[in-house]
Every structure is written in structure tokens, then in C-alpha cells.
Amino acid sequence: MNNKWNKTVYRLWSPVYDHLFNGGIFREARKEVFRDITWKEGEKVLFAGVGTGADLAFVHDPGNIHIAAIDYSPHMLEKAKARFAERSIDFYEMDAQHMSFEDESFDWIVASLVLSVVPNPDKCLKEMARVLKPGGSILIFDKFRPAAHQKRSWLQTGLSPLIKVLGTDISLSAEKLMEGQREQLKVETDHPIMLNGMYRRLIARKYRNGLPPSGIE
């Protein structure tokens, strides 16, 4: 995968994306992902890879927080803008692997189905950690290979190149990914969401050098 190809793929996906990934079992999964998430007054929340805006529908009280939403696909982003035109949301066409935000800008980052579609998920996670404030959290909803089967199966090995052409990776390891940011990010929540654990919900908090910021337990 590369950015140019991804932009082409998601331009083709955009007319049917909502029907495939924002309804049915995916809508129920998103409800579960956001079930116990509450944001404090004045917090800044980034939706990285917002797509057509499915996650924004689960922000029940958007008036008391500051929301920024980015996506690399202008076609997906335009759909999100149109859907939430009445809300005070800042939309940006931006690569989640190379964000123009200042260091430590956000209290929360929502990363739904983005790490498995960017060309370099390690770089993307590192970039999200960069713009996250110490003590802040990243809410991740994505597909990962099961933790108990870190070695790729023959099916994953065979199908992964083909699936990547369609814009996603089915063999990403959450454990390996988070290990690369272990000095900054600590996973506090990790549980399966759907399809027998293929899709998982993780919450990772940002620490400094493996230690929580003062005042954070």
C-alpha cells in the first residue's frame, strides 16, 4: 500500500463505504467502542482517519469539547463534512502519518479502522503519540490478528497481499505495534469487539519514559 494508491482506492470505496462499514454489525460494534467513553469540558479530541464520519455520530454532547477530524481521502472527508455541517467540527485533509498539528495538542485521539489501512502503521501510531498530551489516551478500533496467534497463518500469508490491494491489512499485530511505542504508550484496555476477536478495542494512555505524568495514577 502507498498513499497515492490508498487515495484512489478510497475514492472508489466512498460511494458504498457507509453501506458496508457504517451499518449493521459495524454500527453495533461502534456503539460498543464508545459505550463508556466520556470527555471532559474543554478537551480536544482528534478523529484520525475519520472517513465518512461514522464515529462522529457517537459523540453525544459535542458542544463541550473541541473536535478535529482528519482524513487523507478528500472524497470521504467531503461526505463527513456534509453529514455534520451543523456541528462545530474542524475538518482537515491530512495524512495521519504526517500530521501538521503541534506536539501534545490533543487529550484524546480516536483511531477507528485507520492503522490497518495506512501504508506504515508504526509511523502512524508514533505520530498519534506525538500529538497526544501526556496523560491523554488513544481509542483504537481495528482489525488485528489474534494475540494467541502472532505467527501468520498460511491463509493470512496468501491473502494478505491481495487484501492490501483493496486498501487494508488483515495481518497486523496489535502487540507488535504497541511494543514499538512502549516507552510512551501503555495499553489499559484490550478486548474483542466482533468477528471472534478479529476486531478489537484498545485504549492506550501516553506516559513519559514508561512513567505516568505527575497526577496520573
N, C-alpha and C positions, 0 to 999 in steps of 0.2 A: 504494500500500500504506500502511496505518497499523497501529498496534499492536492496536487493537481487532479489525480485520478479520483480521490475522495470527493472533490467538489463536483466532478462530472457525475459520479455515481449518485450522490445525494440530490443533484438536480433531477435525475431520473426518478429517484425514490419519492421526492417531495409530493407529487400528486396523490400517492396512495399510502404514504407513511402513516398518517393518522389512523387509517382503517386497520393497518397491520399491527402497529406498535403502541397506539394510544387508546385502544379499546379492548374489550374482552378481558382475557387473563392479564394483559399488561396493565389495564386500568386498575384492576383489583390489586395487582402487585404494587403499583404506585401508591395506592391507599395505604397498604401495609408499610411501605417505606417511610411515609410521612406521618404515620399514625400517632406517634408520641413526640414529634418534633415541635418545639415551641421556641420562638425567637423573642428576645427582649427588645423593648422600645429602643429605637435608635441604632440597632445593629445593622451592619452592612452585610448583605448576602449576595454571593455570586453564583449564578447558574451557568456552569461551564458546559458548553455543548448543549444549549437549550433546545435545539431542534425546532419543532413547530410549537413548542411551549406547553407540552403536556404536563410537566411538573408544576408550572405556574398556577394551574387550576387548584392545586392543593395548598396554596398559601392562603389561608382563610382570612387573615387580617393584614393585608399588605400595607395598610396606611401607616403603621407604626415602625416600619423598617425600610431601609434603603436597598432596593434591588437593582442589580446589574445583571444582564443576561447576554451571553456571547455565543456566537456560532460561526463556523468557518464557511458554511453554505449560505449564500445570500437568499436563495430560494426558500430554504427552511426558515431563515430569520424573518423574511417578509411575512410568512404565514403567522409566526408568533406575534409580530408587531400588530398585524391586523386583528388577531384574536384578542389581544389585550391592550388595544388602543385606548381604552378608558382608564387604564391603570397607570400609575406613576412608576414606570419601569424604564431604565436606561438600557437600550439595546445597542450592541456593537457587533459589527462583522469583524471577527478576530479569531486567530488561531490559538487554541488552548495550550499549545506547546510553546508559544512565544507571545505572552500577553504584555500589553503596554501599561498595565497598572503598576503603581509603586509597590515596593516591598511592604508586606504586612498591612495590606489595605482592607481585608475582609475578616469578619468574625466567623462567618460560615461560608463554605463552598459546597454546592450541590453538584455532583458529577454523576449523572444518570446516563448509562449506555454510551459513555464517551471514551473511557480508557481502552475499550476493546475495538474502537474504530479509528483512533488516531494512529498515524504511522509509527510513532515512538511513545508508547505508554509510560516508560520510565521518565522520559523528558517531560511529559505532560504532568505526571504526579509531582515531579520536582518543581515544576513551575507553579503548580497549585500550592505547594508548601511554601514557596517563596512569597506569594501574595497573601498568604494566610497569617493573621495575627497570632502571636504566642498565646496559647490557651484556647485558640479557635479550633473548629472541627471541620472535617470534610465528610460529607454524607455521600457514600458511594452505592449506587445500584447498577450492577453489571453482571455479565456472564463470565464465569471462571471455571476452569477445570477443578474437579473436587479436590479438597485438601488431602484426602487419603490416597489420591492417585496422581501424584505430582509428575510421574513419568507419562509422557504422551502415549495414548493407545494407538494401535495401528490405524483405527478409524480416524482419529484426530489427525494423525500424521498424513494420511491420504487425502482427507477432505479439507484440511486447513488452508492449503494454497488456493483451492477453488473458492472457498467461502470468503477468503480475503479479497478476492477479485470483486465480490459483491459488496465489500465495504466493511467487513467485521472479522474479528479473530475469535475462534472458538476454543483456542488452546492456551489462553492467557492464565498465568498462575498468580493469584492474589498474594500468596505467601512470598513468592519471589519478588513481586513488585514492591510489596511493603518492606521487605528486607532491605531493598536499596535505599530506603528513606528512614531506616530505623533510628538514626540519630535525631530525627526531627518528629517523626510521626509514630504514634502508638495506637494500635487498634484496640478500641474499647468495646466495640460491638461487632459481631460477625455471625449472621445466621442466614439460613436458606430462605428464599422467598418463593420460588416456583420452579417447576420442571425438575423435581427431585434434587434441588440444590444447585442446578446449573447456574441459576441466577441467585445472587446473594446480596445482602445489605450489610455494608460495613460503615462504621463510624470511627474515624481516626482523629486523634487530637494532636495538635502541634506542641511539642516540647522543645527545649533548647539543650543540645548536647546530652540527650537522654534523660534530662531532669525537667520536671514541670516548672513553669514560671511561678514566681512568688505569688502566693494566694490561691494557687491551683493545687488541689489535692490529687 
